[in-house]
Amino acid sequence: MNGRLIAIGDIHGCLREFEELLGKLALSSDDRLVLLGDLVNRGPDSAGVIDLARDRATVSLLGNHELRLLNFRETGDESHLKKADFDTLKQLRSKDWDYLEAMPLTYYDEEDDIVFVHGGFLPNQPWREQPAHVVTRIQVIDRDGRPNKRSLQPDAPHWSELWQGPPFVVYGHTPRPEIERRKWSLGIDTGCVLGSWLTAYVLPEKRIVQVQAREKYYEL
């Protein structure tokens, strides 16, 4: 397939940085752009990010932040919402909800045997069969082999440490100061909304392209 295959990590409403990164990437009509979920929340302009994603992305994957908003829309239960969610809910229009509802869990490139996902996968289980609450939220694997949050199990191994592949996995969700390279995975959430970087991974040249956050929008 001609053109590049490009993944961008968690944008979290950082529209200016998203625009700047797209300018650096100079997309052509042959390129495929995959956004790795968490387009919304925490940053200043979730609706603007969705507008630009709708216009430029080949696919936007479901992240845990989109999943939480969709669950609220379906149930009306506010108990799982975070403070930043309410700011986003004020911004979202009907067409934005349609966009969120259409987000798939994964994007698989058969030619290179690469799968793109927001959070990751449980090792030793078929990746295609893993549910949304796992693949959008997983960070570490606890001693019982279950997915957990890094904040709750700080000494547990990250799922990518146990993932043996194939396929090769490109993911976001776990913010780190730098990209996380392993034999069978690449983590590219570099914490733009936390004041760090917005990162793109460009194939086939395996190149990293980044822009620095204009400011720190959110404190963990």
Secondary structure, DSSP 8 states (H G I E B T S, - for coil): --S-EEEE---TT-HHHHHHHHHHHT--TT-EEEE-S--SSSSS-HHHHHHHHHHH-SEE---HHHHHHHHHHHH--GGG--HHHHHHHHH--HHHHHHHHT--SEEEETTTTEEEESS---TTS-GGG--HHHHTT--EE-TTS-EE-TTT-TTS-BHHHH---SSEEEE-SS--SS-EEETTEEE---BGGGTSEEEEEEETTTEEEEEE-SS-----
